[in-house]
Structures are given as C-alpha cells and as structure tokens.
Amino acid sequence: MDVEIDLPSCIQARFVSDTGEETGSPLDLPLNITKDQLTLICNALLQEEDKPFLFFVKDVEITSTLKDAVPVDKINSEEVLEIIYQQQAVFRVRPVTRCTSSIPGHAEAVISTSFSPNGRHLASGSGDTTVRFWDINTQTPHHVCKGHTNWVLCISWSPDGSKLASACKQGRVMLWDPITGNQLGKTMIGHKQWVTALAWEPYLRNPDCRKLASSSKDGDVRIWDTVTGLTILSLTGHGKAVTCVKWGGTGLIYTASQDRTIKVWRAEDGILCRTLEGHAHWVNTLALNTDYVLRTGPFHPILDKMNPSNDKIILQQRALERYEQTCPQGSERLVSGSDDFTLFLWMPEKEKRPLARLTGHQQLINDVKFSPDSRILASASFDKSVKLWEATTGKFITSLRGHVQAVYMVAWSADSRLLLSSSADSTLKVWSMKTKKLELDLPGHADEVYAVDWSPDGAYVASGGKDKVLKLWQH
C-alpha cells in the first residue's frame, strides 16, 4: 500500500547575497512561494524599490516557485534553507536582431572596432593603414584618418571619450579627434616592433586622461604622456613579446606575454610588484572584473542621461563610486587565457598563486571577458566553442556550441543578460544568459569576423572582418 508522507507546507529560509552577506533573520516561507513574491520580500528587506533579482537554492535557479527548485527529498524542516539572491541590472538591453547597415570604406580587413565610452562615437582600425570614424545616427562614414604607414592593429578610446589612440605594425602610436578626424599632438615613437595592445589610465585615477600604456612585440610596455608625446616610463622585464596590457583601478598595470608570465607593475613608478606564473604556453589575453566600469568610467547608460555633468570632479566621483560597487573589497580579479588551452583566475594585488585553473577548452583561447556585473566569465577558443565560468570561483557553467569554426571574440551587453560571439565561420551569434542557449544567429558577413563591440548603452553592435565591411546591428 502507498504511504503518504506529510510534507511541510512551510520552510525556514534566509536570504543571503551572492557575496555571502546574510540579509534579515530567517523567515517561514510557504513552499509554493513564487519568484515574484520572493522579489517583493527581498526588496522590503533591503529597503529597495522594485529591484529585479535572481534567486538560487543550492545552485538551482528559482524560476517559478520555491518547491520547483527544491526536490521534496532534500527538504529538511530542521535546518534553515539559504536562498541566494543576485541583483540584476535595472535597465534591459534588447537583443540585436538585424543588420541595419553594411558600410564599405576600408580597403583591407577590419581588425578592430570600438564604441566610445558614452556610446556616441564609433571607430575602427584596418589593415589598410587607416583609422575610420563612423556616424552612428546616419550610419555613414564620418572621417578617414591617415598617418600610419602599416596595419592599424589596435585602437582604444580615452575614458572621457574625447580622443582615440591607435597603434600599428610599425610600432607607432597616434591620437585622433573624433569630431574633426584630425591627428592630436605628436606621433609617439619608441617601440621597435609592432604594438599589440593599448590601455588608458582610468578616469577615476585621473580625469585629465593623459597617460596611455602600450605593449609591444619588442617585449616592452611604454607609458606615454599623450600631451607631450614622450615616454614617461618603460616597463622592461618580459623575455618575449607582450601580448596584452590592462590598467587597473587601483594604480596597477597588468601585462601578459609570450614568455608565459603575467606581470603586475605599479603605474606611478614602474616598479614590478609580482610575476604570476602557471601557464605552460603563450598568454594571449587578459580581462579584469572591472573592465566594464573602467571602460565607461563616469558614463552610466541611465544615470548619464538623467543628470549629465561636465564637472570633472563630479564625473571622477561618479567613476569612483561605480568602481567601488563592482570591487567592494578593493581587490580586482584578473583572468588570463593562453595557448595552453587553459585560463587562470587571479587576485593579482594579493596573491602570486592563482585562485583557480579553468580547463576544458580543446584549443588555444583567443579572448576572455567578464560580464559587466562581473558574475560570469566568457571565453572564446579556436575549438569553435564559447565557455561560461563562475567569475568568483572559476567553476565551469556550460559550453555554448553553434559556431563551426574558430571563435575570435566575445562582447557582453551592458545588462549582462546577453553575450555576442564572432567567428571565422563569418557569423555573429547572440546567446541568452537566462537559457544558456543560442538566442539569434546573425549571418551577413562574407568572411571571417575579427572584431565585434557592443555599445556601452546597449543600442548597437558593430562588427568587422576580412570582408572589409563594417556592419551595424540593432534591435
């Protein structure tokens, strides 16, 4: 005969933030409580207004009711159940669904493309030796900047969005005015081989946006005063080509190299703080959990429109506040991706040892990015997959499969709900973080897609590649 077990209709539960802080005291909650009701309770406990949350019990997301997320046999009426909550971005980015323009202009492959921090300007660099600015509103070419004599390999906007730096295979670094298209100041000459990456001093450190770091195949990293065009510091210590440079929010510069190491430098005097070792092959790419707030600095997709300001002190304070929200304990997390098929997660200000080693890719890792809310890591590999990882622990979440050739780059939407990938298979793909599945396939390019960027305000995606065409995508 069937024995009916009396199940509790209520359970003692406690809300815990995703960073581990307990919120309020334990509550008696009915098992059939819905996600919307949990949101109301959580907002009340935190004294917030209508903030959206995700809820998890033992790593399982509550999508409908608490009962659906907790198996009956796991319910223990003796213990307090922990409900982990994560705050979601208040604004929503809608998925890009169509190509609104294909803008020819470059005579060779588009190698890089980037929106300005406030999302109002768009630039690209190409193998045709030019930098181009594009008018987002009319979706037409705006300025062609000539000055480099070799491939433009990388571009980077100053944190205030007033100027764009570009660097080429000749080792030259130049600055451009997005309004006029004219060169600003002198060409910065010093590198003996090509420049691999550029990084500006963050706005929260200095709103004048004068200092720029460049890494090169010659093994050096140079810090420039962009006003005088002179090298302030030369960071030498890597044994081989430097592949990547990042300028962190606490005054540290991180560099990755083909010598298999990552070095941490003090930006003010160029002193080497520590060397991070562990990779068995070239380190190709670095990402900081603060990349998005450092990139956008004082510009927030919503706050900026509500109370714009031109006061540098107010803007610097805003940049600092946004940074501290992302990095409450004041220590940045760094992730490195390598030709050895692995990623390492580091706390580079405190530890020489990695927090975690992330394995699973079958070929070299080309790109890695933290989501803007710094909760998820996405890595792109030549093994045709994108993998997702928990950003605090490095725990593997899932593989996103759909590309049929190497994946070159990933870009996040500003609300962290969508991820975009570009590939040698000539497509872009949009992935949903809710379902962890393909949301949209965006064909249209005639060849490999090398460069992709999602505007910081979420309105546009720009992509470029071997077919020499810059494409703009919108909802």
C-alpha positions as CSV (number, residue, x, y, z in Angstrom):
1,M,0.0,0.0,0.0
2,D,1.1,3.6,-0.7
3,V,2.2,5.5,2.3
4,E,1.5,9.2,2.1
5,I,4.3,11.3,3.6
6,D,3.2,14.6,5.1
7,L,5.4,17.2,3.6
8,P,5.9,20.6,5.3
9,S,4.0,23.4,3.6
10,C,6.4,25.9,5.0
11,I,10.1,26.1,5.4
12,Q,12.5,28.2,7.3
13,A,14.7,30.2,4.9
14,R,17.1,33.0,5.0
15,F,18.2,35.4,2.2
16,V,21.9,35.5,1.5
17,S,23.5,37.9,-1.1
18,D,25.8,36.4,-3.8
19,T,28.7,37.8,-1.9
20,G,27.8,35.9,1.2
21,E,26.1,38.6,3.4
22,E,23.0,37.4,5.4
23,T,20.0,39.7,4.9
24,G,17.5,39.8,7.7
25,S,16.6,36.9,10.0
26,P,15.2,33.5,9.0
27,L,11.6,33.6,7.7
28,D,8.9,31.0,7.5
29,L,8.1,30.8,3.7
30,P,5.5,28.7,2.0
31,L,6.9,26.2,-0.5
32,N,4.6,27.4,-3.2
33,I,6.0,31.0,-2.9
34,T,6.7,32.5,-6.3
35,K,9.8,34.2,-7.7
36,D,7.8,37.5,-7.8
37,Q,6.8,37.2,-4.2
38,L,10.5,36.5,-3.2
39,T,11.4,39.6,-5.1
40,L,9.0,41.7,-3.1
41,I,10.3,40.3,0.2
42,C,13.9,40.8,-0.8
43,N,13.2,44.4,-1.8
44,A,11.5,45.0,1.5
45,L,14.4,43.5,3.5
46,L,16.9,45.6,1.6
47,Q,14.7,48.7,1.7
48,E,14.9,49.0,-2.1
49,E,12.3,49.9,-4.7
50,D,11.4,47.3,-7.4
51,K,14.8,46.0,-8.0
52,P,15.0,42.8,-10.1
53,F,16.7,39.7,-8.6
54,L,17.6,36.2,-9.5
55,F,17.2,33.5,-6.7
56,F,19.1,30.3,-6.3
57,V,18.9,27.3,-3.9
58,K,21.9,25.0,-3.9
59,D,23.0,26.4,-7.4
60,V,19.5,25.8,-8.8
61,E,17.7,28.9,-10.0
62,I,14.1,29.5,-8.8
63,T,12.2,30.3,-12.0
64,S,8.6,29.6,-10.8
65,T,8.2,28.5,-7.2
66,L,10.5,27.5,-4.4
67,K,9.0,24.0,-4.4
68,D,10.0,23.5,-8.1
69,A,13.6,24.4,-7.3
70,V,14.0,22.2,-4.2
71,P,13.4,18.5,-4.6
72,V,11.0,17.1,-2.0
73,D,13.5,14.6,-0.6
74,K,16.0,17.5,0.0
75,I,13.6,19.4,2.3
76,N,14.8,19.3,5.8
77,S,12.4,21.1,8.1
78,E,15.1,21.1,10.9
79,E,17.6,23.4,9.0
80,V,17.4,26.9,7.6
81,L,17.4,26.9,3.8
82,E,19.7,29.5,2.2
83,I,18.2,31.4,-0.7
84,I,21.0,33.2,-2.6
85,Y,19.9,36.4,-4.4
86,Q,21.7,38.3,-7.2
87,Q,20.7,41.7,-8.2
88,Q,20.0,42.2,-11.9
89,A,20.7,45.3,-14.0
90,V,17.7,47.7,-13.8
91,F,17.8,48.5,-17.5
92,R,17.3,45.9,-20.2
93,V,19.3,45.6,-23.5
94,R,17.2,44.2,-26.3
95,P,18.9,41.6,-28.5
96,V,20.2,42.9,-31.8
97,T,18.2,41.1,-34.5
98,R,19.1,42.7,-37.8
99,C,21.9,44.4,-39.7
100,T,20.8,48.0,-40.3
101,S,23.8,48.9,-42.4
102,S,26.8,47.5,-44.1
103,I,29.2,50.4,-44.6
104,P,32.1,49.9,-47.0
105,G,35.1,52.1,-46.8
106,H,38.1,50.2,-45.6
107,A,40.3,48.8,-48.4
108,E,41.5,45.9,-46.2
109,A,40.3,43.7,-43.3
110,V,38.7,45.5,-40.3
111,I,40.9,44.4,-37.4
112,S,39.4,46.3,-34.5
113,T,36.2,48.3,-33.8
114,S,35.2,50.1,-30.7
115,F,32.4,52.4,-29.4
116,S,33.4,55.4,-27.3
117,P,32.7,55.2,-23.5
118,N,29.4,57.2,-23.8
119,G,28.3,55.2,-26.9
120,R,28.1,58.3,-29.1
121,H,31.1,57.6,-31.4
122,L,32.3,54.5,-33.3
123,A,35.8,53.9,-34.7
124,S,37.6,51.1,-36.5
125,G,41.2,50.2,-37.4
126,S,42.2,48.3,-40.5
127,G,44.9,46.6,-42.5
128,D,44.6,49.5,-45.0
129,T,46.6,51.7,-42.5
130,T,43.7,54.0,-41.7
131,V,41.5,54.7,-38.7
132,R,37.9,55.5,-39.5
133,F,35.2,57.2,-37.5
134,W,31.6,56.4,-38.4
135,D,28.4,58.4,-37.8
136,I,26.1,56.2,-35.8
137,N,23.0,58.3,-36.4
138,T,23.2,58.4,-40.2
139,Q,25.2,55.1,-40.3
140,T,27.7,56.5,-42.8
141,P,31.5,57.0,-42.9
142,H,32.5,60.2,-41.0
143,H,36.3,60.6,-41.1
144,V,39.2,58.8,-42.6
145,C,42.4,59.2,-40.5
146,K,45.6,58.8,-42.4
147,G,49.0,58.8,-40.8
148,H,50.0,55.2,-40.1
149,T,52.1,53.5,-42.8
150,N,51.3,49.9,-41.8
151,W,48.4,47.9,-40.5
152,V,46.5,49.5,-37.6
153,L,46.4,46.7,-35.1
154,C,44.6,48.2,-32.1
155,I,42.5,51.2,-31.1
156,S,41.5,52.5,-27.7
157,W,39.2,55.3,-26.6
158,S,40.3,57.7,-23.8
159,P,38.0,57.2,-20.7
160,D,36.4,60.7,-21.3
161,G,35.7,59.7,-24.9
162,S,37.4,62.9,-26.3
163,K,40.2,61.1,-28.2
164,L,41.1,57.8,-29.8
165,A,44.5,56.1,-29.7
166,S,45.6,53.8,-32.5
167,A,48.8,51.8,-32.9
168,C,50.3,50.0,-35.9
169,K,52.6,47.2,-37.1
170,Q,55.3,49.9,-37.4
171,G,55.2,50.4,-33.6
172,R,53.8,54.0,-33.9
173,V,51.0,55.3,-31.6
174,M,48.8,58.1,-32.7
175,L,45.9,60.1,-31.3
176,W,42.8,61.3,-33.2
177,D,39.9,63.7,-32.6
178,P,36.6,62.0,-33.3
179,I,34.9,65.3,-34.1
180,T,37.3,66.6,-36.7
181,G,39.2,63.4,-37.6
182,N,42.5,65.3,-37.2
183,Q,45.6,63.9,-35.5
184,L,46.1,65.3,-32.0
185,G,49.7,66.0,-30.9
186,K,52.8,64.2,-32.0
187,T,53.1,60.6,-33.2
188,M,54.5,58.6,-30.3
189,I,57.7,56.8,-31.5
190,G,59.7,54.4,-29.4
191,H,58.6,50.8,-29.9
192,K,61.0,48.7,-32.1
193,Q,58.3,46.3,-33.2
194,W,54.5,46.3,-33.6
195,V,52.1,47.4,-30.8
196,T,49.8,44.6,-29.5
197,A,47.5,46.5,-27.1
198,L,46.7,49.9,-25.6
199,A,45.3,50.9,-22.2
200,W,44.5,54.3,-20.8
201,E,44.9,55.4,-17.2
202,P,41.3,55.0,-15.7
203,Y,39.2,58.1,-15.3
204,L,38.8,57.5,-11.5
205,R,42.6,57.8,-11.2
206,N,42.9,61.0,-13.4
207,P,40.1,62.7,-15.3
208,D,42.6,64.5,-17.5
209,C,43.1,61.3,-19.5
210,R,46.8,62.0,-20.4
211,K,48.5,58.7,-19.7
212,L,48.4,55.8,-22.1
213,A,50.2,52.4,-21.9
214,S,51.2,50.4,-25.0
215,S,52.5,46.8,-25.1
216,S,54.7,45.6,-28.0
217,K,56.2,42.6,-29.7
218,D,59.5,44.1,-28.7
219,G,58.9,42.9,-25.1
220,D,58.4,46.3,-23.6
221,V,55.5,48.3,-22.2
222,R,55.6,52.0,-22.5
223,I,53.7,54.6,-20.6
224,W,53.2,57.8,-22.6
225,D,52.3,61.4,-21.8
226,T,49.9,61.8,-24.7
227,V,50.2,65.6,-24.5
228,T,53.9,65.8,-25.0
229,G,54.1,62.6,-27.0
230,L,57.0,61.4,-24.8
231,T,57.6,58.1,-22.9
232,I,57.3,58.6,-19.2
233,L,58.2,55.0,-18.2
234,S,59.4,51.9,-19.9
235,L,58.4,48.7,-18.2
236,T,61.0,46.1,-19.2
237,G,61.2,42.6,-17.8
238,H,59.3,40.3,-20.1
239,G,61.6,37.9,-22.0
240,K,59.4,37.8,-25.1
241,A,56.6,39.7,-26.9
242,V,54.0,41.4,-24.7
243,T,50.6,40.4,-25.9
244,C,48.2,42.4,-23.7
245,V,48.1,45.3,-21.2
246,K,45.4,46.3,-18.7
247,W,45.4,49.4,-16.5
248,G,43.6,48.6,-13.3
249,G,41.6,50.9,-11.0
250,T,44.0,50.8,-8.0
251,G,47.0,52.0,-9.9
252,L,48.4,48.7,-11.1
253,I,49.2,47.7,-14.7
254,Y,48.9,44.1,-15.7
255,T,50.8,42.7,-18.7
256,A,50.7,39.2,-20.4
257,S,53.5,37.8,-22.5
258,Q,54.7,35.0,-24.8
259,D,57.2,34.3,-22.0
260,R,54.3,32.5,-20.3
261,T,54.1,35.0,-17.4
262,I,51.8,37.9,-16.3
263,K,53.5,40.8,-14.6
264,V,52.0,43.3,-12.2
265,W,53.5,46.8,-12.2
266,R,53.0,49.9,-10.2
267,A,51.8,52.6,-12.7
268,E,53.3,55.6,-10.8
269,D,56.9,54.5,-10.8
270,G,57.0,51.3,-13.0
271,I,58.2,49.1,-10.1
272,L,57.5,45.4,-10.7
273,C,55.2,44.1,-7.9
274,R,55.0,40.4,-8.8
275,T,55.1,37.9,-11.6
276,L,52.3,35.5,-12.0
277,E,53.4,32.1,-13.3
278,G,51.5,28.9,-14.2
279,H,50.7,28.9,-17.9
280,A,52.6,26.4,-20.0
281,H,52.4,28.4,-23.2
282,W,51.9,32.0,-24.5
283,V,49.4,34.1,-22.6
284,N,47.2,35.7,-25.2
285,T,44.5,37.6,-23.4
286,L,43.7,39.3,-20.1
287,A,40.4,40.6,-18.6
288,L,39.6,42.4,-15.3
289,N,36.3,42.1,-13.5
290,T,36.3,45.9,-13.5
291,D,36.8,46.3,-17.3
292,Y,33.3,47.5,-18.0
293,V,33.2,50.2,-15.3
294,L,36.7,51.3,-16.1
295,R,35.8,51.5,-19.8
296,T,32.6,53.5,-19.2
297,G,34.0,55.4,-16.2
298,P,31.7,58.3,-15.4
299,F,29.2,57.3,-18.1
300,H,26.3,55.1,-17.0
301,P,23.7,54.0,-19.5
302,I,20.9,55.5,-17.3
303,L,22.4,57.9,-14.8
304,D,24.3,59.8,-17.5
305,K,21.0,60.6,-19.3
306,M,19.2,61.6,-16.1
307,N,21.8,64.1,-14.8
308,P,24.6,64.8,-17.3
309,S,27.5,66.8,-15.9
310,N,30.7,68.4,-17.3
311,D,32.3,68.9,-14.0
312,K,35.4,66.7,-13.8
313,I,35.3,66.4,-10.0
314,I,31.6,65.1,-10.1
315,L,32.4,62.8,-13.0
316,Q,35.5,61.4,-11.3
317,Q,33.5,60.8,-8.1
318,R,30.8,59.0,-10.2
319,A,33.5,56.8,-11.8
320,L,35.0,56.0,-8.4
321,E,31.6,55.1,-6.9
322,R,30.8,52.8,-9.9
323,Y,34.2,51.2,-9.5
324,E,33.8,50.6,-5.8
325,Q,30.4,49.0,-6.3
326,T,32.0,46.4,-8.7
327,C,35.0,46.0,-6.4
328,P,33.7,46.4,-2.9
329,Q,36.7,44.9,-1.2
330,G,39.0,46.9,-3.4
331,S,40.8,44.0,-5.0
332,E,40.4,43.3,-8.7
333,R,40.2,39.9,-10.2
334,L,42.1,39.1,-13.3
335,V,41.7,36.2,-15.7
336,S,44.3,35.1,-18.3
337,G,43.8,32.9,-21.4
338,S,46.6,31.0,-23.1
339,D,47.8,28.9,-26.0
340,D,48.0,26.0,-23.4
341,F,44.1,25.7,-23.7
342,T,43.6,26.9,-20.0
343,L,42.5,30.0,-18.2
344,F,43.7,31.1,-14.8
345,L,41.8,33.3,-12.3
346,W,44.0,35.6,-10.1
347,M,43.8,38.0,-7.3
348,P,46.8,39.8,-8.6
349,E,47.1,42.5,-5.9
350,K,47.4,40.0,-3.1
351,E,48.4,36.5,-4.4
352,K,51.0,35.0,-6.6
353,R,49.1,31.8,-6.8
354,P,46.0,31.5,-9.0
355,L,42.6,31.2,-7.4
356,A,41.6,28.6,-10.0
357,R,42.7,26.9,-13.2
358,L,39.9,26.7,-15.8
359,T,40.3,23.7,-18.0
360,G,38.1,22.2,-20.8
361,H,38.9,24.1,-24.0
362,Q,40.5,21.8,-26.6
363,Q,42.4,24.5,-28.4
364,L,44.0,27.9,-27.7
365,I,42.0,30.6,-26.0
366,N,41.6,33.8,-28.1
367,D,39.5,36.1,-25.9
368,V,38.0,36.3,-22.4
369,K,35.6,38.8,-20.9
370,F,33.9,39.3,-17.5
371,S,30.2,40.2,-17.7
372,P,29.6,43.9,-16.8
373,D,28.1,42.7,-13.4
374,S,31.3,40.7,-13.0
375,R,29.5,37.4,-12.2
376,I,30.2,35.4,-15.3
377,L,33.3,34.8,-17.4
378,A,33.0,34.0,-21.2
379,S,36.0,32.6,-23.1
380,A,36.3,32.2,-26.8
381,S,38.5,29.5,-28.4
382,F,39.8,28.1,-31.6
383,D,37.9,24.9,-30.6
384,K,34.7,26.6,-32.0
385,S,33.1,26.9,-28.6
386,V,32.4,29.7,-26.1
387,K,32.6,28.6,-22.4
388,L,31.0,30.2,-19.4
389,W,32.5,30.1,-15.9
390,E,31.6,31.5,-12.5
391,A,33.7,34.6,-12.1
392,T,34.3,34.3,-8.4
393,T,35.3,30.6,-8.2
394,G,36.2,29.7,-11.8
395,K,33.6,26.9,-11.7
396,F,32.6,25.7,-15.2
397,I,29.0,26.6,-16.1
398,T,28.4,25.4,-19.7
399,S,29.7,25.4,-23.3
400,L,27.9,27.4,-26.0
401,R,28.1,25.5,-29.2
402,G,27.0,26.6,-32.6
403,H,29.9,28.1,-34.4
404,V,31.5,25.8,-37.0
405,Q,35.0,27.4,-37.0
406,A,37.3,29.3,-34.5
407,V,35.6,31.8,-32.2
408,Y,37.6,35.1,-32.2
409,M,35.9,37.5,-29.9
410,V,33.1,37.9,-27.4
411,A,31.2,41.0,-26.3
412,W,28.7,41.4,-23.5
413,S,25.5,43.5,-23.4
414,A,25.7,46.2,-20.8
415,D,23.0,44.5,-18.7
416,S,24.9,41.1,-18.7
417,R,21.9,39.2,-20.0
418,L,23.2,38.6,-23.5
419,L,26.6,37.6,-25.0
420,L,27.8,38.0,-28.5
421,S,30.4,36.0,-30.3
422,S,32.2,36.4,-33.6
423,S,33.8,33.7,-35.6
424,A,35.9,32.6,-38.6
425,D,32.7,31.0,-39.8
426,S,31.5,34.5,-40.9
427,T,28.7,34.7,-38.4
428,L,27.9,36.5,-35.1
429,K,25.8,34.7,-32.6
430,V,23.8,36.1,-29.6
431,W,23.5,33.9,-26.6
432,S,21.0,34.2,-23.8
433,M,22.3,34.0,-20.2
434,K,18.9,33.0,-18.9
435,T,18.6,29.9,-21.1
436,K,22.4,29.5,-21.8
437,K,21.3,28.8,-25.4
438,L,21.6,30.4,-28.8
439,E,19.2,33.4,-29.0
440,L,20.0,34.6,-32.5
441,D,22.2,33.7,-35.4
442,L,23.4,36.8,-37.3
443,P,24.8,35.9,-40.7
444,G,25.7,38.6,-43.2
445,H,29.5,38.9,-43.3
446,A,31.1,37.4,-46.4
447,D,34.2,36.2,-44.5
448,E,35.8,35.8,-41.1
449,V,34.6,38.3,-38.4
450,Y,37.7,39.5,-36.4
451,A,36.2,42.4,-34.5
452,V,33.0,43.0,-32.6
453,D,31.8,45.5,-30.0
454,W,28.5,46.1,-28.2
455,S,27.9,49.8,-27.4
456,P,28.1,50.6,-23.7
457,D,24.5,51.8,-23.8
458,G,23.3,48.6,-25.5
459,A,21.8,50.2,-28.5
460,Y,24.2,49.0,-31.3
461,V,26.6,46.2,-32.2
462,A,29.4,46.9,-34.6
463,S,31.3,44.1,-36.4
464,G,34.1,43.9,-39.0
465,G,36.4,41.4,-40.5
466,K,38.1,40.0,-43.6
467,D,35.4,41.2,-46.0
468,K,36.5,44.9,-45.3
469,V,32.9,45.9,-44.4
470,L,31.8,47.4,-41.1
471,K,28.3,46.3,-40.1
472,L,25.9,47.9,-37.6
473,W,23.3,45.8,-35.9
474,Q,20.2,46.9,-34.0
475,H,17.1,45.5,-32.3
